[in-house]
Amino acid sequence: MAKAASPKSQETSIELMIFLIDQNLEGYAEILLGAIASKGWLDLIPIQFITFAEIELAPNSTDRVVWRYAQRHKMILLTANRRMKGRDSLEQVMREENNSTSLPVITIANLIRFDERDYREECIERLIELSMYIDNYLGSRRVFIP
């Protein structure tokens, strides 16, 4: 597994790492969580994936509503959303509302490559690293994986 990028990195005590799965990743998230489980990571790091349906968040919710919900409930938004234009685009929301204690949004950089095993493995490694060292990423707005 790759080491954290920051030399100040220290392992964070994790009670439960909850990822809110954006609408554009629901099918992919099952594959991702299954791969994480099959590698035994869930025995070391408690990770839970939550969908919009499970929390009764409308599928057509704006990025602003989704980001605020995730922050308020201490969830990390996992997405492939790269929209940067518009008043309620995810990028605009993060620019306006992010602060030093905000959890980052984790974005799969190239969803088209997610079917490639090596790419998916890199995504898993990076997701685990972020989970272990999440305090180092507070306030960073967005982190792309891999």
C-alpha positions as CSV (number, residue, x, y, z in Angstrom):
1,M,0.0,0.0,0.0
2,A,1.2,3.5,-0.8
3,K,2.3,5.7,2.1
4,A,0.6,9.0,2.9
5,A,1.9,11.9,0.8
6,S,2.5,14.2,3.7
7,P,5.5,13.7,6.0
8,K,3.5,14.9,9.0
9,S,1.1,12.0,8.4
10,Q,0.0,10.1,11.5
11,E,-2.5,7.4,11.6
12,T,-5.9,8.6,12.7
13,S,-8.1,6.7,15.1
14,I,-11.1,5.8,13.0
15,E,-14.4,4.8,14.6
16,L,-16.3,4.5,11.3
17,M,-15.5,6.0,7.9
18,I,-18.8,6.7,6.1
19,F,-18.8,7.4,2.4
20,L,-21.8,9.0,0.8
21,I,-22.0,7.5,-2.7
22,D,-23.0,10.0,-5.3
23,Q,-25.7,9.0,-7.8
24,N,-23.2,8.7,-10.6
25,L,-21.3,5.9,-8.7
26,E,-23.9,3.6,-7.2
27,G,-23.2,0.6,-9.4
28,Y,-19.4,1.2,-9.2
29,A,-19.5,1.5,-5.4
30,E,-20.7,-2.1,-5.0
31,I,-17.7,-3.3,-7.0
32,L,-15.4,-1.0,-5.0
33,L,-16.7,-2.1,-1.6
34,G,-16.6,-5.7,-2.6
35,A,-13.0,-5.4,-3.6
36,I,-12.1,-3.6,-0.4
37,A,-13.8,-6.4,1.6
38,S,-12.1,-9.2,-0.4
39,K,-8.7,-7.7,0.4
40,G,-9.5,-7.8,4.2
41,W,-9.4,-4.0,4.6
42,L,-12.8,-4.0,6.4
43,D,-11.2,-6.0,9.2
44,L,-8.7,-3.1,9.8
45,I,-10.7,0.0,8.8
46,P,-14.4,0.2,9.4
47,I,-15.8,1.6,6.2
48,Q,-19.5,2.0,5.3
49,F,-20.9,3.1,1.9
50,I,-24.3,4.9,2.1
51,T,-26.5,5.6,-0.9
52,F,-28.9,8.5,-1.4
53,A,-31.8,6.1,-1.2
54,E,-30.6,4.8,2.2
55,I,-30.7,8.3,3.7
56,E,-33.8,9.4,1.7
57,L,-31.9,12.1,-0.2
58,A,-33.6,12.9,-3.4
59,P,-31.8,11.7,-6.5
60,N,-32.1,15.1,-8.1
61,S,-30.7,16.9,-5.1
62,T,-28.3,19.8,-6.0
63,D,-24.6,19.4,-5.3
64,R,-25.0,22.1,-2.6
65,V,-27.6,20.0,-0.8
66,V,-25.5,16.8,-1.1
67,W,-22.3,18.5,0.1
68,R,-24.0,20.1,3.0
69,Y,-25.7,16.8,4.0
70,A,-22.3,15.0,3.8
71,Q,-20.5,17.6,5.9
72,R,-23.3,17.8,8.5
73,H,-23.4,14.0,9.0
74,K,-19.6,13.6,8.9
75,M,-19.6,11.6,5.6
76,I,-17.1,11.8,2.8
77,L,-18.7,12.3,-0.6
78,L,-17.4,9.8,-3.1
79,T,-18.1,10.9,-6.7
80,A,-17.1,11.2,-10.3
81,N,-18.7,14.6,-10.5
82,R,-16.3,17.2,-12.1
83,R,-18.8,19.9,-12.9
84,M,-17.3,23.3,-12.3
85,K,-19.9,25.7,-13.7
86,G,-23.1,26.9,-12.1
87,R,-24.1,28.4,-8.8
88,D,-24.8,25.0,-7.2
89,S,-22.0,23.0,-9.0
90,L,-19.9,20.9,-6.6
91,E,-16.8,23.0,-7.3
92,Q,-18.6,26.3,-6.6
93,V,-20.1,24.9,-3.4
94,M,-16.7,23.8,-2.1
95,R,-15.2,27.2,-3.0
96,E,-17.9,29.0,-1.0
97,E,-18.5,26.7,1.9
98,N,-15.3,24.7,2.6
99,N,-13.3,25.4,5.7
100,S,-10.4,24.0,7.6
101,T,-12.5,21.2,9.2
102,S,-14.5,20.2,6.1
103,L,-14.1,16.6,5.0
104,P,-12.8,16.3,1.4
105,V,-14.8,15.2,-1.5
106,I,-13.1,12.2,-3.1
107,T,-13.4,12.1,-6.8
108,I,-12.6,9.1,-9.1
109,A,-10.5,10.9,-11.7
110,N,-11.3,8.6,-14.7
111,L,-14.5,6.6,-14.3
112,I,-14.0,5.2,-17.8
113,R,-10.9,3.3,-16.6
114,F,-12.7,1.9,-13.5
115,D,-13.3,-1.4,-15.4
116,E,-9.5,-1.9,-15.6
117,R,-8.4,-4.0,-12.7
118,D,-5.1,-2.2,-12.1
119,Y,-6.8,1.2,-12.1
120,R,-9.5,-0.1,-9.7
121,E,-6.7,-1.4,-7.4
122,E,-5.0,2.0,-7.4
123,C,-8.3,3.6,-6.4
124,I,-8.7,1.2,-3.5
125,E,-5.2,1.8,-2.3
126,R,-5.7,5.5,-2.4
127,L,-9.1,5.3,-0.7
128,I,-7.7,3.2,2.1
129,E,-4.8,5.7,2.5
130,L,-7.2,8.6,2.7
131,S,-9.3,6.7,5.3
132,M,-6.3,6.1,7.5
133,Y,-5.0,9.6,7.3
134,I,-8.2,11.6,6.9
135,D,-7.1,14.3,9.3
136,N,-4.4,15.3,6.9
137,Y,-6.9,16.0,4.2
138,L,-9.4,18.2,6.2
139,G,-10.1,21.4,4.4
140,S,-8.5,20.3,1.1
141,R,-11.8,20.5,-0.7
142,R,-11.3,17.7,-3.3
143,V,-8.9,14.7,-3.6
144,F,-8.7,12.8,-6.9
145,I,-8.1,9.1,-6.8
146,P,-5.9,7.3,-7.9
